[in-house]
Amino acid sequence: MSKKYDAIVVGARCAGSPTAMLLARQGYRVLMVDRATFPSDTVSTHIVHPNGVRALSRWSLLDRLTATGCPPIHTYSFDFGPFTLAGSPGTPEAPLAYCPRRTILDKLLVDAAAESGVEVREGFSVERVVIEDGRVVGIEGRSKQGGSIVDRAEVVVGADGRRSVVAEAVRPGQYDDKPPLLAGYYTYWSGLPMGGRFEQYVRERRGFAAVATHEDQTLVIAGWPYAEFAENKKDIEGNYLATIELAPDFADRLRGARQEARFAGAAVPNYFRKPYGPGWALVGDAGYNKDFITAQGIMDAFRDAELCATALSETFSGTRSFEDAMSDYHRARDATVKAMYEFTCQLATLEPPPPETQQLLAAIHGNKEAMDGFARLNAGTISPAEFFGQENVRAIMAAAA
Ligand SMILES: Cc1cc2nc3c(=O)[nH]c(=O)nc-3n(C[C@H](O)[C@H](O)[C@H](O)COP(=O)(O)OP(=O)(O)OC[C@H]3O[C@@H](n4cnc5c(N)ncnc54)[C@H](O)[C@@H]3O)c2cc1C
């Protein structure tokens, strides 16, 4: 006999574990399943911008992360060739970013969920979402050795990434889609100290970035337009190193470093999906995805977890109807990320910015406040609407004049 849960969360990484944890902390009965067993890596770099770090702090998990020896990042720099803009990505309350290995971050999140009372089932694949009379009522799946099991819940939350089995079953409305725009490959290097800087290099139809992570290693990711994905796949290392040679000083630094892992890479589609319906909800990449060039996914997954857990809790407690609470989650998610989504998709084309943006970038150079603003824009600490707002742009141009 299987018991009935308030919520079943499918997927246990950045979106799933916090959603499950926050619900369990409010006393709800939660089952969380994942086909992976943790610690487990995934194809993703792992910058957590200051607002994501802030979420970890709200959940009392930041001390655990810093105890793992993950180096803090206080500066984001953007080298455009002729000049570099460098600034602070955060705020006085949350000044730092981190770049924790997913083996460490995701395990920490899964453990926190389990400690909060979530029943965690690792190594368990969901094969089918159970739908009765048009409403999701549970999941059917199996662990490697076991037979098929059905579990039932008031709500099944798909936190199962871009190829979400939950989304596939409920076929949510999808909107604002854009195809993959960028292909990125990364690996890890030892002997490449970063001194607390997340360095990004922007060149014509190319870009790369470097940031320190656990075990004194530095992650370096390089990218090119998706149109070159198939061709460049034939020589990933050659194209990666040629991209880095576009910034000779950095290439010199890399020559003194040692490659510690094989290349991993991806190109991802961009989309929004309606994140709720009868008996189901979506969080993280299952509900909306955008290119990794602005590294927003983990922070966004954390935000979804808080918004969705709040809405579900209001529903479970009878304070609000499911439709009412979840439509607020939907609206809040889209309102928060829409401008960043467009900005990210534009950057991911690796096309040179229009002339007025180039003038603005040149005017930002050397203006500390404006460079901090630019770093915060890219970190998602402030929105593109705020940064590119008339008043801010006018102030930057006036200061440069
Ligand atoms: C190349 C690349 C670089 C990136 N760099 C960054 C970065 O620097 N910073 C950043 O914030 N974001 C980055 N991202 C985005 C980030 O990886 C995602 O936004 C984030 O992982 C989303 O988390 P999630 O929990 O929604 O989904 P996922 O991390 O995809 O987790 C989904 C989980 O669901 C499980 N699952 C799926 N299907 C089933 C099933 N049927 N049964 C059981 N379990 C299932 C999977 O095993 C997996 O563990 C990058 C992405 C890519 C591709």
The ligand as an SDF file (V2000), in Angstrom:
LIG
                    3D

 53 58  0  0  0  0  0  0  0  0999 V2000
   26.2130   24.4460  -19.8770 C   0  0  0  0  0  0  0  0  0  0  0  0
   25.3300   25.0160  -18.7960 C   0  0  0  0  0  0  0  0  0  0  0  0
   25.8630   25.9310  -17.9030 C   0  0  0  0  0  0  0  0  0  0  0  0
   25.0630   26.4810  -16.8980 C   0  0  0  0  0  0  0  0  0  0  0  0
   25.6220   27.3630  -16.0020 N   0  0  0  0  0  0  0  0  0  0  0  0
   24.8870   27.8860  -15.0030 C   0  0  0  0  0  0  0  0  0  0  0  0
   25.4910   28.7520  -14.0280 C   0  0  0  0  0  0  0  0  0  0  0  0
   26.6900   29.0360  -14.0380 O   0  0  0  0  0  0  0  0  0  0  0  0
   24.6740   29.2530  -13.0580 N   0  0  0  0  0  0  0  0  0  0  0  0
   23.3390   28.9770  -13.0150 C   0  0  0  0  0  0  0  0  0  0  0  0
   22.6480   29.5000  -12.1270 O   0  0  0  0  0  0  0  0  0  0  0  0
   22.7610   28.1410  -13.8920 N   0  0  0  0  0  0  0  0  0  0  0  0
   23.5080   27.5790  -14.8770 C   0  0  0  0  0  0  0  0  0  0  0  0
   22.9310   26.7240  -15.7660 N   0  0  0  0  0  0  0  0  0  0  0  0
   21.4920   26.4130  -15.6190 C   0  0  0  0  0  0  0  0  0  0  0  0
   21.2710   25.4160  -14.4760 C   0  0  0  0  0  0  0  0  0  0  0  0
   22.0380   24.2610  -14.7120 O   0  0  0  0  0  0  0  0  0  0  0  0
   19.7980   25.0410  -14.3980 C   0  0  0  0  0  0  0  0  0  0  0  0
   18.9880   26.1930  -14.5030 O   0  0  0  0  0  0  0  0  0  0  0  0
   19.4840   24.3150  -13.0860 C   0  0  0  0  0  0  0  0  0  0  0  0
   20.2330   23.1440  -12.9850 O   0  0  0  0  0  0  0  0  0  0  0  0
   18.0100   23.9890  -13.0110 C   0  0  0  0  0  0  0  0  0  0  0  0
   17.7690   23.1760  -11.9160 O   0  0  0  0  0  0  0  0  0  0  0  0
   16.5150   22.2130  -11.8790 P   0  0  0  0  0  0  0  0  0  0  0  0
   16.4880   21.6510  -10.4920 O   0  0  0  0  0  0  0  0  0  0  0  0
   15.3280   22.9290  -12.3970 O   0  0  0  0  0  0  0  0  0  0  0  0
   16.7890   21.0750  -12.9510 O   0  0  0  0  0  0  0  0  0  0  0  0
   18.0090   20.0080  -13.1020 P   0  0  0  0  0  0  0  0  0  0  0  0
   19.2610   20.5450  -12.5000 O   0  0  0  0  0  0  0  0  0  0  0  0
   18.0050   19.6450  -14.5420 O   0  0  0  0  0  0  0  0  0  0  0  0
   17.5380   18.7710  -12.2270 O   0  0  0  0  0  0  0  0  0  0  0  0
   16.5000   17.9310  -12.6390 C   0  0  0  0  0  0  0  0  0  0  0  0
   16.5610   16.6410  -11.8430 C   0  0  0  0  0  0  0  0  0  0  0  0
   15.4150   15.8760  -12.1780 O   0  0  0  0  0  0  0  0  0  0  0  0
   15.7620   14.5100  -12.2650 C   0  0  0  0  0  0  0  0  0  0  0  0
   14.8310   13.8350  -13.1560 N   0  0  0  0  0  0  0  0  0  0  0  0
   14.5180   14.1630  -14.4350 C   0  0  0  0  0  0  0  0  0  0  0  0
   13.6270   13.3110  -14.9320 N   0  0  0  0  0  0  0  0  0  0  0  0
   13.3500   12.4090  -13.9540 C   0  0  0  0  0  0  0  0  0  0  0  0
   12.5160   11.2540  -13.8690 C   0  0  0  0  0  0  0  0  0  0  0  0
   11.7470   10.8750  -14.9170 N   0  0  0  0  0  0  0  0  0  0  0  0
   12.5070   10.5510  -12.7180 N   0  0  0  0  0  0  0  0  0  0  0  0
   13.2710   10.9260  -11.6760 C   0  0  0  0  0  0  0  0  0  0  0  0
   14.0830   12.0020  -11.6920 N   0  0  0  0  0  0  0  0  0  0  0  0
   14.1260   12.7360  -12.8220 C   0  0  0  0  0  0  0  0  0  0  0  0
   17.1750   14.5140  -12.8380 C   0  0  0  0  0  0  0  0  0  0  0  0
   17.8670   13.3270  -12.4980 O   0  0  0  0  0  0  0  0  0  0  0  0
   17.7840   15.7640  -12.1670 C   0  0  0  0  0  0  0  0  0  0  0  0
   18.4940   15.4530  -11.0130 O   0  0  0  0  0  0  0  0  0  0  0  0
   23.6960   26.1400  -16.8050 C   0  0  0  0  0  0  0  0  0  0  0  0
   23.1560   25.2160  -17.6640 C   0  0  0  0  0  0  0  0  0  0  0  0
   23.9610   24.6550  -18.6640 C   0  0  0  0  0  0  0  0  0  0  0  0
   23.3560   23.6410  -19.6090 C   0  0  0  0  0  0  0  0  0  0  0  0
  1  2  1  0
  2  3  1  0
  2 52  2  0
  3  4  2  0
  4  5  1  0
  4 50  1  0
  5  6  2  0
  6  7  1  0
  6 13  1  0
  7  8  2  0
  7  9  1  0
  9 10  1  0
 10 11  2  0
 10 12  1  0
 12 13  2  0
 13 14  1  0
 14 15  1  0
 14 50  1  0
 15 16  1  0
 16 17  1  0
 16 18  1  0
 18 19  1  0
 18 20  1  0
 20 21  1  0
 20 22  1  0
 22 23  1  0
 23 24  1  0
 24 25  2  0
 24 26  1  0
 24 27  1  0
 27 28  1  0
 28 29  2  0
 28 30  1  0
 28 31  1  0
 31 32  1  0
 32 33  1  0
 33 34  1  0
 33 48  1  0
 34 35  1  0
 35 36  1  0
 35 46  1  0
 36 37  1  0
 36 45  1  0
 37 38  2  0
 38 39  1  0
 39 40  1  0
 39 45  2  0
 40 41  1  0
 40 42  2  0
 42 43  1  0
 43 44  2  0
 44 45  1  0
 46 47  1  0
 46 48  1  0
 48 49  1  0
 50 51  2  0
 51 52  1  0
 52 53  1  0
M  END
$$$$
